[in-house]
Amino acid sequence: MAHETIVNLISQATGLLSAVILYWGSFGVKWEGRTIKGTSPRELLIESLQFHLGWIGCLFAVIAIGCQTYLTLRA
């Protein structure tokens, strides 16, 4: 595979992961027809997990944007 193809695949994969993670972190998880947001230990754990996944999603988005910028400047 060419170097550009690998960078493009990394960009697409991280872009897709960031979109899924940020969507899940933004809108919560549906559980039995309602969004999990509350004060029980389980709900607080899920909220904390969503917060950390949001940061990971942002990191993946930065990687995807960096890859696309690299490919654009290299062309």
PyMOL Python script that loads the backbone (N, CA, C, O; Angstrom):
from pymol import cmd

cmd.read_pdbstr("""\
ATOM      1  N   MET A   1       0.838  -1.185   0.000  1.00  0.00           N
ATOM      2  CA  MET A   1       0.000   0.000   0.000  1.00  0.00           C
ATOM      3  C   MET A   1       0.878   1.241   0.000  1.00  0.00           C
ATOM      4  O   MET A   1       1.961   1.263   0.585  1.00  0.00           O
ATOM      5  N   ALA A   2       0.392   2.249  -0.657  1.00  0.00           N
ATOM      6  CA  ALA A   2       1.110   3.521  -0.680  1.00  0.00           C
ATOM      7  C   ALA A   2       0.930   4.236   0.656  1.00  0.00           C
ATOM      8  O   ALA A   2      -0.046   4.022   1.374  1.00  0.00           O
ATOM      9  N   HIS A   3       1.889   5.077   0.959  1.00  0.00           N
ATOM     10  CA  HIS A   3       1.871   5.836   2.213  1.00  0.00           C
ATOM     11  C   HIS A   3       0.590   6.664   2.338  1.00  0.00           C
ATOM     12  O   HIS A   3      -0.014   6.718   3.409  1.00  0.00           O
ATOM     13  N   GLU A   4       0.182   7.302   1.253  1.00  0.00           N
ATOM     14  CA  GLU A   4      -1.013   8.145   1.280  1.00  0.00           C
ATOM     15  C   GLU A   4      -2.271   7.322   1.552  1.00  0.00           C
ATOM     16  O   GLU A   4      -3.189   7.789   2.227  1.00  0.00           O
ATOM     17  N   THR A   5      -2.311   6.105   1.029  1.00  0.00           N
ATOM     18  CA  THR A   5      -3.468   5.243   1.248  1.00  0.00           C
ATOM     19  C   THR A   5      -3.602   4.878   2.722  1.00  0.00           C
ATOM     20  O   THR A   5      -4.704   4.881   3.269  1.00  0.00           O
ATOM     21  N   ILE A   6      -2.484   4.565   3.360  1.00  0.00           N
ATOM     22  CA  ILE A   6      -2.503   4.218   4.780  1.00  0.00           C
ATOM     23  C   ILE A   6      -2.962   5.407   5.616  1.00  0.00           C
ATOM     24  O   ILE A   6      -3.790   5.253   6.514  1.00  0.00           O
ATOM     25  N   VAL A   7      -2.429   6.591   5.324  1.00  0.00           N
ATOM     26  CA  VAL A   7      -2.825   7.791   6.066  1.00  0.00           C
ATOM     27  C   VAL A   7      -4.310   8.077   5.854  1.00  0.00           C
ATOM     28  O   VAL A   7      -5.010   8.469   6.788  1.00  0.00           O
ATOM     29  N   ASN A   8      -4.787   7.882   4.631  1.00  0.00           N
ATOM     30  CA  ASN A   8      -6.204   8.115   4.338  1.00  0.00           C
ATOM     31  C   ASN A   8      -7.089   7.119   5.091  1.00  0.00           C
ATOM     32  O   ASN A   8      -8.135   7.501   5.614  1.00  0.00           O
ATOM     33  N   LEU A   9      -6.686   5.852   5.152  1.00  0.00           N
ATOM     34  CA  LEU A   9      -7.460   4.856   5.894  1.00  0.00           C
ATOM     35  C   LEU A   9      -7.492   5.171   7.386  1.00  0.00           C
ATOM     36  O   LEU A   9      -8.530   5.019   8.029  1.00  0.00           O
ATOM     37  N   ILE A  10      -6.364   5.609   7.940  1.00  0.00           N
ATOM     38  CA  ILE A  10      -6.322   6.014   9.350  1.00  0.00           C
ATOM     39  C   ILE A  10      -7.269   7.183   9.584  1.00  0.00           C
ATOM     40  O   ILE A  10      -8.000   7.216  10.574  1.00  0.00           O
ATOM     41  N   SER A  11      -7.248   8.135   8.665  1.00  0.00           N
ATOM     42  CA  SER A  11      -8.118   9.303   8.784  1.00  0.00           C
ATOM     43  C   SER A  11      -9.587   8.905   8.773  1.00  0.00           C
ATOM     44  O   SER A  11     -10.370   9.378   9.596  1.00  0.00           O
ATOM     45  N   GLN A  12      -9.957   8.039   7.844  1.00  0.00           N
ATOM     46  CA  GLN A  12     -11.356   7.629   7.743  1.00  0.00           C
ATOM     47  C   GLN A  12     -11.796   6.827   8.961  1.00  0.00           C
ATOM     48  O   GLN A  12     -12.900   7.021   9.469  1.00  0.00           O
ATOM     49  N   ALA A  13     -10.939   5.931   9.428  1.00  0.00           N
ATOM     50  CA  ALA A  13     -11.292   5.108  10.589  1.00  0.00           C
ATOM     51  C   ALA A  13     -11.440   5.961  11.847  1.00  0.00           C
ATOM     52  O   ALA A  13     -12.402   5.797  12.597  1.00  0.00           O
ATOM     53  N   THR A  14     -10.500   6.864  12.083  1.00  0.00           N
ATOM     54  CA  THR A  14     -10.584   7.700  13.282  1.00  0.00           C
ATOM     55  C   THR A  14     -11.735   8.693  13.181  1.00  0.00           C
ATOM     56  O   THR A  14     -12.358   9.025  14.190  1.00  0.00           O
ATOM     57  N   GLY A  15     -12.020   9.167  11.981  1.00  0.00           N
ATOM     58  CA  GLY A  15     -13.168  10.059  11.802  1.00  0.00           C
ATOM     59  C   GLY A  15     -14.478   9.359  12.128  1.00  0.00           C
ATOM     60  O   GLY A  15     -15.347   9.933  12.783  1.00  0.00           O
ATOM     61  N   LEU A  16     -14.620   8.114  11.668  1.00  0.00           N
ATOM     62  CA  LEU A  16     -15.825   7.344  11.958  1.00  0.00           C
ATOM     63  C   LEU A  16     -15.939   7.045  13.451  1.00  0.00           C
ATOM     64  O   LEU A  16     -17.016   7.191  14.028  1.00  0.00           O
ATOM     65  N   LEU A  17     -14.844   6.631  14.078  1.00  0.00           N
ATOM     66  CA  LEU A  17     -14.864   6.362  15.517  1.00  0.00           C
ATOM     67  C   LEU A  17     -15.229   7.605  16.311  1.00  0.00           C
ATOM     68  O   LEU A  17     -16.019   7.536  17.253  1.00  0.00           O
ATOM     69  N   SER A  18     -14.657   8.742  15.933  1.00  0.00           N
ATOM     70  CA  SER A  18     -14.956   9.965  16.677  1.00  0.00           C
ATOM     71  C   SER A  18     -16.423  10.337  16.546  1.00  0.00           C
ATOM     72  O   SER A  18     -17.038  10.782  17.514  1.00  0.00           O
ATOM     73  N   ALA A  19     -16.992  10.159  15.352  1.00  0.00           N
ATOM     74  CA  ALA A  19     -18.404  10.485  15.162  1.00  0.00           C
ATOM     75  C   ALA A  19     -19.298   9.607  16.035  1.00  0.00           C
ATOM     76  O   ALA A  19     -20.226  10.103  16.672  1.00  0.00           O
ATOM     77  N   VAL A  20     -19.022   8.313  16.064  1.00  0.00           N
ATOM     78  CA  VAL A  20     -19.830   7.394  16.871  1.00  0.00           C
ATOM     79  C   VAL A  20     -19.686   7.712  18.356  1.00  0.00           C
ATOM     80  O   VAL A  20     -20.680   7.763  19.081  1.00  0.00           O
ATOM     81  N   ILE A  21     -18.452   7.926  18.808  1.00  0.00           N
ATOM     82  CA  ILE A  21     -18.206   8.195  20.228  1.00  0.00           C
ATOM     83  C   ILE A  21     -18.835   9.514  20.651  1.00  0.00           C
ATOM     84  O   ILE A  21     -19.466   9.590  21.706  1.00  0.00           O
ATOM     85  N   LEU A  22     -18.669  10.556  19.838  1.00  0.00           N
ATOM     86  CA  LEU A  22     -19.231  11.854  20.206  1.00  0.00           C
ATOM     87  C   LEU A  22     -20.757  11.837  20.170  1.00  0.00           C
ATOM     88  O   LEU A  22     -21.399  12.497  20.986  1.00  0.00           O
ATOM     89  N   TYR A  23     -21.345  11.092  19.237  1.00  0.00           N
ATOM     90  CA  TYR A  23     -22.806  10.964  19.208  1.00  0.00           C
ATOM     91  C   TYR A  23     -23.293  10.284  20.484  1.00  0.00           C
ATOM     92  O   TYR A  23     -24.238  10.753  21.119  1.00  0.00           O
ATOM     93  N   TRP A  24     -22.651   9.182  20.857  1.00  0.00           N
ATOM     94  CA  TRP A  24     -23.057   8.441  22.052  1.00  0.00           C
ATOM     95  C   TRP A  24     -22.863   9.293  23.298  1.00  0.00           C
ATOM     96  O   TRP A  24     -23.715   9.294  24.186  1.00  0.00           O
ATOM     97  N   GLY A  25     -21.748  10.019  23.371  1.00  0.00           N
ATOM     98  CA  GLY A  25     -21.478  10.858  24.532  1.00  0.00           C
ATOM     99  C   GLY A  25     -22.414  12.047  24.637  1.00  0.00           C
ATOM    100  O   GLY A  25     -22.711  12.506  25.740  1.00  0.00           O
ATOM    101  N   SER A  26     -22.881  12.550  23.506  1.00  0.00           N
ATOM    102  CA  SER A  26     -23.740  13.733  23.520  1.00  0.00           C
ATOM    103  C   SER A  26     -25.179  13.414  23.900  1.00  0.00           C
ATOM    104  O   SER A  26     -25.806  14.171  24.641  1.00  0.00           O
ATOM    105  N   PHE A  27     -25.697  12.324  23.409  1.00  0.00           N
ATOM    106  CA  PHE A  27     -27.122  12.058  23.556  1.00  0.00           C
ATOM    107  C   PHE A  27     -27.438  10.977  24.574  1.00  0.00           C
ATOM    108  O   PHE A  27     -28.611  10.694  24.816  1.00  0.00           O
ATOM    109  N   GLY A  28     -26.436  10.372  25.172  1.00  0.00           N
ATOM    110  CA  GLY A  28     -26.682   9.360  26.194  1.00  0.00           C
ATOM    111  C   GLY A  28     -27.031   8.013  25.597  1.00  0.00           C
ATOM    112  O   GLY A  28     -27.093   7.846  24.379  1.00  0.00           O
ATOM    113  N   VAL A  29     -27.254   7.069  26.470  1.00  0.00           N
ATOM    114  CA  VAL A  29     -27.580   5.714  26.057  1.00  0.00           C
ATOM    115  C   VAL A  29     -29.038   5.461  26.381  1.00  0.00           C
ATOM    116  O   VAL A  29     -29.490   5.737  27.493  1.00  0.00           O
ATOM    117  N   LYS A  30     -29.767   4.943  25.428  1.00  0.00           N
ATOM    118  CA  LYS A  30     -31.170   4.595  25.661  1.00  0.00           C
ATOM    119  C   LYS A  30     -31.220   3.244  26.359  1.00  0.00           C
ATOM    120  O   LYS A  30     -30.666   2.255  25.880  1.00  0.00           O
ATOM    121  N   TRP A  31     -31.887   3.225  27.485  1.00  0.00           N
ATOM    122  CA  TRP A  31     -32.030   1.990  28.238  1.00  0.00           C
ATOM    123  C   TRP A  31     -33.482   1.869  28.652  1.00  0.00           C
ATOM    124  O   TRP A  31     -33.968   2.662  29.459  1.00  0.00           O
ATOM    125  N   GLU A  32     -34.172   0.892  28.112  1.00  0.00           N
ATOM    126  CA  GLU A  32     -35.590   0.689  28.379  1.00  0.00           C
ATOM    127  C   GLU A  32     -36.401   1.943  28.063  1.00  0.00           C
ATOM    128  O   GLU A  32     -37.288   2.328  28.825  1.00  0.00           O
ATOM    129  N   GLY A  33     -36.089   2.570  26.940  1.00  0.00           N
ATOM    130  CA  GLY A  33     -36.883   3.690  26.462  1.00  0.00           C
ATOM    131  C   GLY A  33     -36.579   5.038  27.064  1.00  0.00           C
ATOM    132  O   GLY A  33     -37.253   6.014  26.735  1.00  0.00           O
ATOM    133  N   ARG A  34     -35.587   5.134  27.935  1.00  0.00           N
ATOM    134  CA  ARG A  34     -35.262   6.449  28.492  1.00  0.00           C
ATOM    135  C   ARG A  34     -33.751   6.643  28.474  1.00  0.00           C
ATOM    136  O   ARG A  34     -32.985   5.679  28.465  1.00  0.00           O
ATOM    137  N   THR A  35     -33.348   7.877  28.468  1.00  0.00           N
ATOM    138  CA  THR A  35     -31.927   8.193  28.461  1.00  0.00           C
ATOM    139  C   THR A  35     -31.377   8.070  29.868  1.00  0.00           C
ATOM    140  O   THR A  35     -31.981   8.554  30.826  1.00  0.00           O
ATOM    141  N   ILE A  36     -30.233   7.423  29.989  1.00  0.00           N
ATOM    142  CA  ILE A  36     -29.624   7.233  31.305  1.00  0.00           C
ATOM    143  C   ILE A  36     -28.924   8.519  31.715  1.00  0.00           C
ATOM    144  O   ILE A  36     -27.853   8.845  31.202  1.00  0.00           O
ATOM    145  N   LYS A  37     -29.516   9.225  32.616  1.00  0.00           N
ATOM    146  CA  LYS A  37     -28.930  10.411  33.244  1.00  0.00           C
ATOM    147  C   LYS A  37     -29.580  10.502  34.614  1.00  0.00           C
ATOM    148  O   LYS A  37     -30.793  10.697  34.700  1.00  0.00           O
ATOM    149  N   GLY A  38     -28.826  10.370  35.664  1.00  0.00           N
ATOM    150  CA  GLY A  38     -29.414  10.409  36.993  1.00  0.00           C
ATOM    151  C   GLY A  38     -28.353  10.365  38.065  1.00  0.00           C
ATOM    152  O   GLY A  38     -27.203  10.732  37.829  1.00  0.00           O
ATOM    153  N   THR A  39     -28.742   9.912  39.256  1.00  0.00           N
ATOM    154  CA  THR A  39     -27.824   9.957  40.389  1.00  0.00           C
ATOM    155  C   THR A  39     -27.504   8.586  40.970  1.00  0.00           C
ATOM    156  O   THR A  39     -26.779   8.507  41.961  1.00  0.00           O
ATOM    157  N   SER A  40     -28.013   7.507  40.393  1.00  0.00           N
ATOM    158  CA  SER A  40     -27.661   6.187  40.914  1.00  0.00           C
ATOM    159  C   SER A  40     -26.196   5.903  40.569  1.00  0.00           C
ATOM    160  O   SER A  40     -25.665   6.490  39.626  1.00  0.00           O
ATOM    161  N   PRO A  41     -25.541   5.017  41.313  1.00  0.00           N
ATOM    162  CA  PRO A  41     -24.132   4.713  41.022  1.00  0.00           C
ATOM    163  C   PRO A  41     -23.910   4.251  39.584  1.00  0.00           C
ATOM    164  O   PRO A  41     -22.917   4.624  38.959  1.00  0.00           O
ATOM    165  N   ARG A  42     -24.821   3.447  39.062  1.00  0.00           N
ATOM    166  CA  ARG A  42     -24.688   2.973  37.682  1.00  0.00           C
ATOM    167  C   ARG A  42     -24.779   4.138  36.694  1.00  0.00           C
ATOM    168  O   ARG A  42     -23.996   4.220  35.747  1.00  0.00           O
ATOM    169  N   GLU A  43     -25.734   5.029  36.922  1.00  0.00           N
ATOM    170  CA  GLU A  43     -25.905   6.171  36.022  1.00  0.00           C
ATOM    171  C   GLU A  43     -24.710   7.114  36.096  1.00  0.00           C
ATOM    172  O   GLU A  43     -24.279   7.649  35.074  1.00  0.00           O
ATOM    173  N   LEU A  44     -24.174   7.320  37.288  1.00  0.00           N
ATOM    174  CA  LEU A  44     -22.995   8.174  37.427  1.00  0.00           C
ATOM    175  C   LEU A  44     -21.787   7.557  36.742  1.00  0.00           C
ATOM    176  O   LEU A  44     -20.981   8.274  36.148  1.00  0.00           O
ATOM    177  N   LEU A  45     -21.650   6.237  36.816  1.00  0.00           N
ATOM    178  CA  LEU A  45     -20.549   5.551  36.139  1.00  0.00           C
ATOM    179  C   LEU A  45     -20.667   5.706  34.629  1.00  0.00           C
ATOM    180  O   LEU A  45     -19.677   5.984  33.952  1.00  0.00           O
ATOM    181  N   ILE A  46     -21.869   5.528  34.104  1.00  0.00           N
ATOM    182  CA  ILE A  46     -22.080   5.672  32.663  1.00  0.00           C
ATOM    183  C   ILE A  46     -21.838   7.111  32.233  1.00  0.00           C
ATOM    184  O   ILE A  46     -21.255   7.347  31.175  1.00  0.00           O
ATOM    185  N   GLU A  47     -22.272   8.070  33.031  1.00  0.00           N
ATOM    186  CA  GLU A  47     -22.034   9.482  32.702  1.00  0.00           C
ATOM    187  C   GLU A  47     -20.542   9.785  32.683  1.00  0.00           C
ATOM    188  O   GLU A  47     -20.068  10.498  31.799  1.00  0.00           O
ATOM    189  N   SER A  48     -19.798   9.253  33.646  1.00  0.00           N
ATOM    190  CA  SER A  48     -18.349   9.446  33.682  1.00  0.00           C
ATOM    191  C   SER A  48     -17.694   8.802  32.469  1.00  0.00           C
ATOM    192  O   SER A  48     -16.790   9.379  31.864  1.00  0.00           O
ATOM    193  N   LEU A  49     -18.152   7.602  32.115  1.00  0.00           N
ATOM    194  CA  LEU A  49     -17.617   6.915  30.943  1.00  0.00           C
ATOM    195  C   LEU A  49     -17.887   7.719  29.681  1.00  0.00           C
ATOM    196  O   LEU A  49     -17.019   7.839  28.816  1.00  0.00           O
ATOM    197  N   GLN A  50     -19.095   8.271  29.576  1.00  0.00           N
ATOM    198  CA  GLN A  50     -19.430   9.084  28.412  1.00  0.00           C
ATOM    199  C   GLN A  50     -18.544  10.323  28.338  1.00  0.00           C
ATOM    200  O   GLN A  50     -18.132  10.720  27.248  1.00  0.00           O
ATOM    201  N   PHE A  51     -18.247  10.938  29.475  1.00  0.00           N
ATOM    202  CA  PHE A  51     -17.387  12.117  29.496  1.00  0.00           C
ATOM    203  C   PHE A  51     -15.999  11.766  28.975  1.00  0.00           C
ATOM    204  O   PHE A  51     -15.444  12.480  28.139  1.00  0.00           O
ATOM    205  N   HIS A  52     -15.437  10.661  29.473  1.00  0.00           N
ATOM    206  CA  HIS A  52     -14.099  10.268  29.034  1.00  0.00           C
ATOM    207  C   HIS A  52     -14.096   9.823  27.575  1.00  0.00           C
ATOM    208  O   HIS A  52     -13.147  10.104  26.843  1.00  0.00           O
ATOM    209  N   LEU A  53     -15.143   9.138  27.152  1.00  0.00           N
ATOM    210  CA  LEU A  53     -15.229   8.760  25.746  1.00  0.00           C
ATOM    211  C   LEU A  53     -15.362   9.989  24.854  1.00  0.00           C
ATOM    212  O   LEU A  53     -14.897   9.982  23.714  1.00  0.00           O
ATOM    213  N   GLY A  54     -15.988  11.035  25.361  1.00  0.00           N
ATOM    214  CA  GLY A  54     -16.072  12.282  24.599  1.00  0.00           C
ATOM    215  C   GLY A  54     -14.693  12.849  24.311  1.00  0.00           C
ATOM    216  O   GLY A  54     -14.427  13.308  23.201  1.00  0.00           O
ATOM    217  N   TRP A  55     -13.812  12.821  25.311  1.00  0.00           N
ATOM    218  CA  TRP A  55     -12.443  13.293  25.091  1.00  0.00           C
ATOM    219  C   TRP A  55     -11.702  12.396  24.105  1.00  0.00           C
ATOM    220  O   TRP A  55     -10.943  12.889  23.271  1.00  0.00           O
ATOM    221  N   ILE A  56     -11.915  11.089  24.192  1.00  0.00           N
ATOM    222  CA  ILE A  56     -11.285  10.169  23.240  1.00  0.00           C
ATOM    223  C   ILE A  56     -11.820  10.435  21.835  1.00  0.00           C
ATOM    224  O   ILE A  56     -11.064  10.405  20.865  1.00  0.00           O
ATOM    225  N   GLY A  57     -13.120  10.693  21.726  1.00  0.00           N
ATOM    226  CA  GLY A  57     -13.706  11.031  20.427  1.00  0.00           C
ATOM    227  C   GLY A  57     -13.107  12.293  19.848  1.00  0.00           C
ATOM    228  O   GLY A  57     -12.849  12.365  18.646  1.00  0.00           O
ATOM    229  N   CYS A  58     -12.881  13.297  20.693  1.00  0.00           N
ATOM    230  CA  CYS A  58     -12.236  14.526  20.226  1.00  0.00           C
ATOM    231  C   CYS A  58     -10.813  14.252  19.759  1.00  0.00           C
ATOM    232  O   CYS A  58     -10.369  14.818  18.760  1.00  0.00           O
ATOM    233  N   LEU A  59     -10.100  13.393  20.468  1.00  0.00           N
ATOM    234  CA  LEU A  59      -8.739  13.033  20.066  1.00  0.00           C
ATOM    235  C   LEU A  59      -8.748  12.349  18.703  1.00  0.00           C
ATOM    236  O   LEU A  59      -7.919  12.662  17.849  1.00  0.00           O
ATOM    237  N   PHE A  60      -9.684  11.414  18.491  1.00  0.00           N
ATOM    238  CA  PHE A  60      -9.793  10.763  17.188  1.00  0.00           C
ATOM    239  C   PHE A  60     -10.117  11.774  16.092  1.00  0.00           C
ATOM    240  O   PHE A  60      -9.597  11.672  14.981  1.00  0.00           O
ATOM    241  N   ALA A  61     -10.968  12.743  16.395  1.00  0.00           N
ATOM    242  CA  ALA A  61     -11.299  13.775  15.408  1.00  0.00           C
ATOM    243  C   ALA A  61     -10.070  14.597  15.051  1.00  0.00           C
ATOM    244  O   ALA A  61      -9.866  14.930  13.884  1.00  0.00           O
ATOM    245  N   VAL A  62      -9.248  14.929  16.044  1.00  0.00           N
ATOM    246  CA  VAL A  62      -8.017  15.684  15.784  1.00  0.00           C
ATOM    247  C   VAL A  62      -7.071  14.865  14.909  1.00  0.00           C
ATOM    248  O   VAL A  62      -6.449  15.408  13.996  1.00  0.00           O
ATOM    249  N   ILE A  63      -6.958  13.563  15.178  1.00  0.00           N
ATOM    250  CA  ILE A  63      -6.103  12.702  14.349  1.00  0.00           C
ATOM    251  C   ILE A  63      -6.619  12.674  12.913  1.00  0.00           C
ATOM    252  O   ILE A  63      -5.837  12.778  11.968  1.00  0.00           O
ATOM    253  N   ALA A  64      -7.933  12.534  12.749  1.00  0.00           N
ATOM    254  CA  ALA A  64      -8.516  12.501  11.408  1.00  0.00           C
ATOM    255  C   ALA A  64      -8.269  13.806  10.666  1.00  0.00           C
ATOM    256  O   ALA A  64      -7.907  13.794   9.490  1.00  0.00           O
ATOM    257  N   ILE A  65      -8.462  14.928  11.345  1.00  0.00           N
ATOM    258  CA  ILE A  65      -8.234  16.231  10.710  1.00  0.00           C
ATOM    259  C   ILE A  65      -6.760  16.412  10.384  1.00  0.00           C
ATOM    260  O   ILE A  65      -6.414  16.939   9.326  1.00  0.00           O
ATOM    261  N   GLY A  66      -5.889  15.977  11.291  1.00  0.00           N
ATOM    262  CA  GLY A  66      -4.448  16.063  11.032  1.00  0.00           C
ATOM    263  C   GLY A  66      -4.035  15.242   9.828  1.00  0.00           C
ATOM    264  O   GLY A  66      -3.217  15.690   9.025  1.00  0.00           O
ATOM    265  N   CYS A  67      -4.590  14.043   9.689  1.00  0.00           N
ATOM    266  CA  CYS A  67      -4.275  13.200   8.530  1.00  0.00           C
ATOM    267  C   CYS A  67      -4.737  13.859   7.237  1.00  0.00           C
ATOM    268  O   CYS A  67      -4.012  13.866   6.243  1.00  0.00           O
ATOM    269  N   GLN A  68      -5.939  14.408   7.254  1.00  0.00           N
ATOM    270  CA  GLN A  68      -6.439  15.064   6.044  1.00  0.00           C
ATOM    271  C   GLN A  68      -5.622  16.308   5.701  1.00  0.00           C
ATOM    272  O   GLN A  68      -5.364  16.580   4.528  1.00  0.00           O
ATOM    273  N   THR A  69      -5.216  17.061   6.720  1.00  0.00           N
ATOM    274  CA  THR A  69      -4.371  18.234   6.481  1.00  0.00           C
ATOM    275  C   THR A  69      -3.034  17.812   5.898  1.00  0.00           C
ATOM    276  O   THR A  69      -2.530  18.450   4.973  1.00  0.00           O
ATOM    277  N   TYR A  70      -2.456  16.740   6.431  1.00  0.00           N
ATOM    278  CA  TYR A  70      -1.186  16.221   5.918  1.00  0.00           C
ATOM    279  C   TYR A  70      -1.315  15.840   4.448  1.00  0.00           C
ATOM    280  O   TYR A  70      -0.460  16.184   3.633  1.00  0.00           O
ATOM    281  N   LEU A  71      -2.397  15.122   4.112  1.00  0.00           N
ATOM    282  CA  LEU A  71      -2.592  14.708   2.721  1.00  0.00           C
ATOM    283  C   LEU A  71      -2.813  15.908   1.807  1.00  0.00           C
ATOM    284  O   LEU A  71      -2.344  15.919   0.669  1.00  0.00           O
ATOM    285  N   THR A  72      -3.525  16.917   2.304  1.00  0.00           N
ATOM    286  CA  THR A  72      -3.776  18.109   1.494  1.00  0.00           C
ATOM    287  C   THR A  72      -2.491  18.882   1.235  1.00  0.00           C
ATOM    288  O   THR A  72      -2.234  19.307   0.109  1.00  0.00           O
ATOM    289  N   LEU A  73      -1.685  19.064   2.275  1.00  0.00           N
ATOM    290  CA  LEU A  73      -0.447  19.826   2.116  1.00  0.00           C
ATOM    291  C   LEU A  73       0.591  19.061   1.309  1.00  0.00           C
ATOM    292  O   LEU A  73       1.434  19.670   0.650  1.00  0.00           O
ATOM    293  N   ARG A  74       0.541  17.741   1.353  1.00  0.00           N
ATOM    294  CA  ARG A  74       1.505  16.921   0.621  1.00  0.00           C
ATOM    295  C   ARG A  74       1.201  16.914  -0.879  1.00  0.00           C
ATOM    296  O   ARG A  74       2.111  16.767  -1.695  1.00  0.00           O
ATOM    297  N   ALA A  75      -0.069  17.072  -1.242  1.00  0.00           N
ATOM    298  CA  ALA A  75      -0.467  17.001  -2.656  1.00  0.00           C
ATOM    299  C   ALA A  75       0.041  18.168  -3.464  1.00  0.00           C
ATOM    300  O   ALA A  75      -0.214  18.245  -4.665  1.00  0.00           O
TER     301      ALA A  75
END
""", "prot")
cmd.dss("prot")
cmd.show_as("cartoon", "prot")
cmd.util.cbc("prot")
cmd.orient("prot")
